[in-house]
Amino acid sequence: MSDARLWLAGVLAFPVLVIAASCLRIDVERLRRLAVASAIAMLLATLAAPLSPALRGFALRSAALSSMPGGEAIVRIDTLSAALLPFAAGLWLLTVAVTPRAALDRRGLRRTAVATLLTFASFLTESAVVLLVLSAASVWTFLSALDDPAHQYQRRVVAVYLGVSTLLFALGVALLTAPGVQNTVLEAAAMWCIVAAALVRKGIVPFHAWVPEVFDHGRLGPAILFNAPQVGAYMTVVLIVPRASPEMLRVIALLALGTAVYGAALALVQTSARRACGYLFMSQSALVMAGLDCTSVSALAGGLLVWLSAGLAFAGLARCVLVLEARRGRLDLSTYHGGYERMPVLAVTFLAMGLACTGFPGTLGFVGEELLVDGAVDVFPVMGFAVVIASALTGLAVLRMYFSLFCGRAEAQGHAGLRLGLRPREAWTFVALVVALVGFGVVPRPLVDSRFAASDEILRLRQLRIVESRR
Amino acid sequence: MVGMMPSIPLTVLVLVGVGSPALLFAVLGGASLVNRPSPERSTGPLAAGAMTVSCVALVLAFVVYGTTATDAQLLSYGAWSTLHEGGIAIEFLVDRLSLGFAALSTAIAGVVSAFSNRYLHRESGYNRYFALLALFVTGMLLVALAGNIAVLFIGWELVGLSSALLVAFFHERPAPPANAFRVFSVYRISDAAMLSAAVLLRHSAGTGSLALLFGGSVESSAALTGANATIIAVLLIVAVAGKSALLPFSSWLPRAMEGPTPSSAVYYGSLSIHAGCFLLLRSAPLLEHAPAARLLAGALGAATSVFAAMTTRVQTDVKSSLAYASLTQVGIIVVEIAIGWYTLAFVHLAGHASFRLLQFLSAPNVLHDLHGIEAAMGDRPVSGGSSLERLIPDRLRHRLFLIALERGFLDSILDRFFVDPFMRVARQLSRFDGWLCDAVLPAEPQAAVPGGDDQDE
């Protein structure tokens, strides 16, 4: 067995271990500790991917699932996935470390491990068929999280939207992998199906209504874990960008930019913290999509960076809301809740992650958005102005949330003794996330270089396919 | 012509000057982040030390520059990427203007830091205050020394954020965060205008370098002329108007007085409110190519000055009165820049920033003395003397008084024509989203399940 295979088996063993342990009769808190330890180990192990050039050349190819000459990589580690693997592991760690005890039972822990495994496997493949299977499985996992009586309506909404998305994806993949479709109308139809599937999955307007609904009235934890990795963005990079026509990319970019502004504007007027999170996610994830669908190297690299920064920052921000809800119940943004003095770490980390989410200077998000705007201006000038408006509005939305959730009301004397602060595990996880987001914002070069290398690779692949199709 | 070969000592001095407050913010912010705020006995000296080091380094840089160089120099501290050229880089443009303003900023910040050390003694947010002050000084220095539009924007945003958070400093009352949000909203308009100008700069000139664009070089003239120059200059003027509270954005100024007096002094009496004037000075070569924008700047400055002079006379609290008095001078400085009296404008800026800082900081003592005099006299001292108001007809004077008392009705105009329509449309769209879900799948009436959201993972 090669080093890369051994490494891959070792990394995948961590979530598998948690899944296996969740089937045994061990105490939930011990299971949680095992999950946290596994997530930390997985995160540390996945950091080898961006650091080790030897791992990045690994690929298992097969012609069985593709009509392309030479087949496709069923499993591969390249410059794109090298940064996405620690990203997926980090999201898992964040989930198991900070989700309140009452909100994470044995099934929940198992589900987080399964979801991480599926996301991780998705980031490892470039095969449309494998991606389809993994995508369908992750939708099924998400639906299973909504199977309690309180969330039946949200479950049906998600089933309709993501069911249609999965069907479109399946239709597109079926057409794309059929022999002899290259350069025919069928290939264009297949691409449109995949594009539509990605747009629904990413919550791009007008296919977005399920996102605020599931964030607001569904279950926030699973919604974060399902949405934050942005598998729809991965579908776009691997399947759409290399094959799509410029017109197709233009349509996606315009819809994504509209969504970025729309989501930001609506996040600003929400009275529910959860719903505001949903719109913030829509806005930021749409920016990622807009960057990915722009054929400039800088814009693409910017989109890839925003993907990482917005994914992590948004997940952290939404988890902060979850932690606050565990202490205060549902959070209404039309009033001030106070409590900064008693939860200073949560308040500071909330603000820092919110600002990182909106691309504020000094955070990784700023670097991504600057590159996105910088690269897109020549190719697609309107993108620059849309990013400016979206960024201004999301910044306002985040500060409004911060003021509402942590400022404006002195604590009642009678409640002064209540313990509201974070547990050490929660505090250190949030602090580590903020340090990562700010650290890469201040010293972004390694990550920027790696994303430039990935975007070069993606655009080279696109050029190669264009040349092939002309032949 | 801009000299591109920086001398080494200058590079180091500028780095130390900008790095000291940034390091102070990292130390104080990091301590707050892990809930181990540094005690007063170390925060005060740390802040004083950082501001002193920064000020000394920048004064030395000013001296070194003045004795060794005649042209503006572009100091580069590396780029974000080694793989792609022409990307975003950390660059500082040093000349007499930038180094002078930077040195002035740190000197003023040092004075405020020393004053705050006693003023905020035993205040619960003592550490937070100094962390935000350090962030503000870092932002101001980046604005002053920015060599490209990305660095300028970073500084611009840092100044805005620290300002909003300091307005909300006494956050246990609802009014400070509410007012801070209004202040930040105007700052975001200013930021958006600045970023739009940056986008347009890159699109039309292919560069974000301030050395080329604002350096008054042949390249800048060729790169930016006609409509492009006018649009970019107008966007910059909008950015300046937002940050410096020029009309029609002046209404945030009294709201910003919720913060502690030293922060009001350094932001709205002294530095932040002049940041816009500095940006206009910096972009003077661009304004030369855009006469319409110059005219607009002049008109805005004059109108703001008259409006602020009226409004300051009817304020009932000393901080608001001083803030509007500052605005009067800021308007005049903008007019001077629009006319082209750049040296006078800079001298006016530096003098006014220092004088107003002193006024703000001594205001609490003056009030204290006044109360003592009132108590001794048993009555309020009579304010007398002739004034220009008496030349204005009674009816007009009454109307102007009402306008000044309502601060030009600017808040209600903004609310009625911008904020309310935006909120109304956004709320309707939000309702539309709910309807969109129902259209796909009609909701069944169901009772709320208690604790339904608890099992969240």
Contacts between the chains, C-beta under 8 A, distances in Angstrom:
chain1	res1	chain2	res2	distance
A	95	B	457	6.9
A	99	B	456	6.7
A	99	B	457	5.1
A	100	B	456	7.5
A	102	B	454	5.7
A	102	B	455	7.8
A	103	B	454	6.0
A	103	B	455	6.1
A	103	B	456	3.6
A	103	B	457	5.5
A	104	B	456	7.3
A	104	B	457	4.2
A	105	B	455	6.5
A	105	B	457	7.6
A	108	B	455	7.0
A	108	B	456	7.7
A	108	B	457	3.5
A	109	B	457	7.4
A	111	B	457	7.0
A	112	B	457	6.2
A	145	B	457	7.6
A	148	B	452	7.2
A	148	B	455	6.8
A	149	B	449	6.2
A	150	B	448	7.9
A	150	B	449	3.7
A	150	B	452	3.0
A	150	B	453	7.4
A	151	B	452	6.9
A	152	B	446	7.7
A	153	B	441	7.4
A	153	B	443	5.5
A	153	B	444	6.7
A	153	B	446	7.2
A	156	B	441	5.3
A	157	B	437	5.6
A	157	B	440	6.9
A	157	B	441	5.4
A	160	B	440	5.6
A	160	B	441	5.7
A	161	B	440	7.4
A	206	B	436	7.7
A	208	B	433	7.4
A	209	B	433	5.3
A	209	B	434	7.9
A	209	B	436	3.9
A	209	B	437	4.5
A	209	B	440	6.9
A	210	B	437	6.9
A	212	B	430	7.9
A	212	B	433	5.7
A	213	B	433	7.9
A	213	B	434	7.5
A	213	B	437	4.9
A	219	B	453	6.5
A	219	B	455	7.3
A	219	B	456	5.1
A	219	B	457	7.6
A	220	B	453	7.2
A	220	B	456	5.8
A	221	B	456	3.9
A	221	B	457	4.0
A	222	B	456	7.5
A	222	B	457	6.4
A	225	B	457	7.7
A	262	B	429	7.2
A	265	B	422	7.6
A	265	B	426	5.0
A	265	B	429	7.5
A	266	B	426	5.6
A	266	B	429	6.0
A	266	B	430	5.3
A	266	B	433	7.4
A	268	B	426	6.5
A	269	B	423	5.6
A	269	B	426	4.2
A	269	B	427	5.3
A	269	B	430	6.3
A	270	B	430	6.9
A	275	B	430	8.0
A	297	B	84	6.7
A	298	B	84	6.7
A	298	B	87	6.9
A	301	B	84	8.0
A	322	B	456	6.2
A	325	B	453	7.4
A	330	B	453	7.3
A	336	B	174	5.1
A	336	B	177	6.6
A	338	B	171	7.9
A	338	B	172	6.6
A	340	B	171	5.8
A	341	B	124	6.6
A	341	B	172	7.7
A	344	B	32	6.7
A	344	B	35	5.8
A	345	B	33	6.9
A	345	B	34	7.2
A	345	B	35	4.8
A	348	B	32	5.9
A	348	B	33	5.4
A	349	B	33	7.1
A	352	B	33	7.6
A	355	B	161	7.5
A	360	B	157	6.5
A	360	B	161	7.1
A	361	B	153	7.1
A	361	B	154	3.9
A	361	B	157	4.9
A	361	B	158	6.2
A	362	B	154	7.3
A	362	B	158	7.4
A	366	B	154	7.5
A	367	B	80	6.3
A	367	B	88	7.9
A	370	B	88	5.6
A	370	B	150	5.9
A	371	B	80	7.7
A	371	B	87	7.4
A	371	B	88	7.2
A	373	B	195	7.7
A	373	B	198	7.9
A	373	B	199	6.1
A	374	B	87	7.1
A	374	B	88	6.4
A	374	B	202	6.6
A	374	B	208	7.8
A	377	B	199	5.6
A	377	B	202	5.0
A	377	B	203	4.8
A	378	B	202	8.0
A	378	B	203	6.8
A	381	B	199	7.3
A	381	B	203	5.5
A	384	B	196	7.6
A	384	B	199	3.6
A	384	B	202	7.9
A	384	B	203	7.3
A	385	B	196	6.0
A	385	B	199	6.3
A	388	B	192	5.1
A	388	B	195	4.5
A	388	B	196	5.4
A	388	B	199	6.6
A	389	B	192	6.4
A	391	B	192	7.8
A	391	B	195	7.3
A	392	B	188	4.4
A	392	B	189	7.2
A	392	B	191	6.1
A	392	B	192	4.2
A	392	B	195	7.9
A	393	B	188	7.7
A	395	B	184	7.9
A	395	B	188	5.8
A	395	B	191	7.7
A	396	B	181	7.7
A	396	B	184	6.7
A	396	B	185	6.0
A	396	B	188	5.5
A	399	B	164	6.7
A	399	B	180	8.0
A	399	B	181	6.4
A	399	B	184	5.5
A	400	B	181	5.9
A	403	B	168	6.5
A	403	B	171	7.7
A	403	B	177	3.8
A	403	B	178	7.6
A	403	B	180	6.8
A	403	B	181	5.8
A	404	B	177	8.0
A	406	B	171	7.5
A	407	B	168	5.9
A	407	B	171	3.7
A	407	B	172	7.7
A	407	B	176	7.6
A	407	B	177	4.1
A	408	B	171	6.4
A	408	B	172	7.4
A	408	B	173	7.0
A	408	B	174	4.2
A	408	B	176	7.9
A	408	B	177	4.9
A	408	B	178	7.5
A	409	B	172	6.9
A	409	B	174	6.9
A	410	B	172	4.2
A	410	B	173	7.8
A	421	B	35	7.9
A	427	B	34	7.8
A	427	B	35	7.3
A	431	B	33	5.8
A	431	B	34	6.0
A	434	B	33	6.5
A	444	B	80	5.3
A	445	B	78	7.8
A	445	B	79	7.9
A	445	B	80	6.1
A	445	B	81	6.4
A	445	B	82	6.6
A	448	B	80	5.0
A	448	B	81	4.5
A	448	B	83	8.0
A	449	B	81	5.5
A	449	B	82	5.8
A	449	B	83	5.1
A	452	B	81	5.6
A	452	B	83	4.4
A	452	B	84	5.6
A	453	B	83	6.6
A	456	B	83	7.8
